Amino acid sequence: MTAMTAAPPDSTRHWDTPDAVRLYRGFCRKHPRYRQANAELIRHAALEPGLTVLDLGAGLGGTAAVALGAMGGRGRGRVIAVEPAGAMREAGARMTDRGIEWHAEIPDGCRPDRILCGAGIWQLTPLTDALSLLRDRLAPGAALCFNIPAVYLGEPDPPGGGRDPQLLELAARLTQGEPPAAGGAPEGWEPLPDAAGMESMLRGAAFRAEGWEFSLRLTQAAWRDWLKLPACSAPLLPGLTSKERAARIDAAFARCDPRSWRWERWRGWTAWAE
């Protein structure tokens, strides 16, 4: 479960296609965004050999693989990857270490020492209920560890560099300056709180939360390749095929400053079950 803009997430169907797998895999190979985010997430998860770790919204298994490595590799800990999109899950199972277990849902009876959620906590709606349900999966002393781009919490990113230091031009060219076309919010969508509200939610779910943050550079090329993902391009450019949307995005990118970039701030929490 991954997203890049502050809009409500679309359904799993946009991730459950071969195109989504191909484009997301290409994005992760070309751009360091998720490698950096995974490294920070694992650094704050306090992993050690012998733990059972559940990666929620595992995508293609990037977070799960780093978690397994942090515990010493296969046989030194148990990693359970949960990804509801079948195409992503099947590709992830092929690509990652065989020591990682893959499931469409959290297995019955699973009581992990850590629940990780890299770049996807906002898709668990309503969030208040989801946090309580996750807390019920954890024994005292276990932890939920997640990260989220700060813009999702209403915190604007500082400008970067180039002619377009906020990376606004590409989307504006694609939509002729109009807001992107999109359907209504999914049923059950819950707008996210600010950082203080997130910490309040965590306390209400009986977590003791430790906040942290980091920043990375998001380039114009990374933004272009992200917009090509079906979860972004389908609402942005409705009525076109994936190939047609990619061609439209490339044509708009050719008129932008390829040297432009912006800062992307991320917030994260390690929430200990009390």
Secondary structure as the mmCIF struct_conf table of DSSP 4:
data_model
#
loop_
_struct_conf.conf_type_id
_struct_conf.id
_struct_conf.beg_label_comp_id
_struct_conf.beg_label_asym_id
_struct_conf.beg_label_seq_id
_struct_conf.end_label_comp_id
_struct_conf.end_label_asym_id
_struct_conf.end_label_seq_id
BEND BEND1 THR A 5 ALA A 7
HELX_LH_PP_P HELX_LH_PP_P1 PRO A 8 PRO A 9
HELX_RH_3T_P HELX_RH_3T_P1 THR A 12 HIS A 14
TURN_TY1_P TURN_TY1_P1 TRP A 15 TRP A 15
BEND BEND2 ASP A 16 THR A 17
HELX_RH_AL_P HELX_RH_AL_P1 PRO A 18 LYS A 30
HELX_RH_AL_P HELX_RH_AL_P2 ARG A 33 ARG A 43
TURN_TY1_P TURN_TY1_P2 HIS A 44 ALA A 46
TURN_TY1_P TURN_TY1_P3 PRO A 49 GLY A 50
STRN STRN1 THR A 52 LEU A 56
BEND BEND3 GLY A 57 GLY A 57
TURN_TY1_P TURN_TY1_P4 GLY A 59 LEU A 60
BEND BEND4 GLY A 61 GLY A 61
HELX_RH_AL_P HELX_RH_AL_P3 GLY A 62 ALA A 70
TURN_TY1_P TURN_TY1_P5 MET A 71 GLY A 72
BEND BEND5 GLY A 73 GLY A 73
TURN_TY1_P TURN_TY1_P6 ARG A 74 GLY A 75
BEND BEND6 ARG A 76 GLY A 77
STRN STRN2 ARG A 78 VAL A 82
BEND BEND7 PRO A 84 PRO A 84
HELX_RH_AL_P HELX_RH_AL_P4 GLY A 86 MET A 95
BEND BEND8 THR A 96 THR A 96
TURN_TY1_P TURN_TY1_P7 ARG A 98 GLY A 99
STRN STRN3 ILE A 100 HIS A 103
BEND BEND9 ALA A 104 GLU A 105
HELX_LH_PP_P HELX_LH_PP_P2 ILE A 106 PRO A 107
TURN_TY1_P TURN_TY1_P8 ASP A 108 GLY A 109
BEND BEND10 ASP A 113 ASP A 113
STRN STRN4 ARG A 114 GLY A 118
BEND BEND11 ALA A 119 ALA A 119
HELX_RH_3T_P HELX_RH_3T_P2 ILE A 121 GLN A 123
BEND BEND12 LEU A 124 PRO A 126
HELX_RH_AL_P HELX_RH_AL_P5 LEU A 127 ARG A 137
BEND BEND13 LEU A 138 LEU A 138
TURN_TY1_P TURN_TY1_P9 PRO A 140 GLY A 141
STRN STRN5 ALA A 143 PRO A 149
HELX_RH_3T_P HELX_RH_3T_P3 ALA A 150 LEU A 153
TURN_TY1_P TURN_TY1_P10 GLY A 154 GLY A 154
HELX_LH_PP_P HELX_LH_PP_P3 PRO A 156 PRO A 159
STRN STRN6 GLY A 161 GLY A 161
BEND BEND14 GLY A 162 ARG A 163
TURN_TY1_P TURN_TY1_P11 PRO A 165 GLN A 166
HELX_RH_AL_P HELX_RH_AL_P6 GLU A 169 LEU A 174
TURN_TY1_P TURN_TY1_P12 THR A 175 GLY A 177
BEND BEND15 GLU A 178 GLU A 178
HELX_LH_PP_P HELX_LH_PP_P4 PRO A 179 ALA A 181
HELX_LH_PP_P HELX_LH_PP_P5 GLY A 184 PRO A 186
TURN_TY1_P TURN_TY1_P13 GLU A 187 GLY A 188
HELX_RH_AL_P HELX_RH_AL_P7 ALA A 195 GLY A 204
TURN_TY1_P TURN_TY1_P14 ALA A 205 ALA A 206
STRN STRN7 PHE A 207 THR A 219
HELX_RH_AL_P HELX_RH_AL_P8 GLN A 220 LEU A 227
TURN_TY1_P TURN_TY1_P15 LYS A 228 LYS A 228
BEND BEND16 LEU A 229 LEU A 229
HELX_RH_AL_P HELX_RH_AL_P9 PRO A 230 LEU A 236
BEND BEND17 LEU A 237 LEU A 237
TURN_TY1_P TURN_TY1_P16 PRO A 238 GLY A 239
BEND BEND18 LEU A 240 LEU A 240
HELX_RH_AL_P HELX_RH_AL_P10 SER A 242 PHE A 253
TURN_TY1_P TURN_TY1_P17 ALA A 254 ARG A 255
BEND BEND19 CYS A 256 CYS A 256
TURN_TY1_P TURN_TY1_P18 PRO A 258 ARG A 259
STRN STRN8 TRP A 261 ALA A 273
#
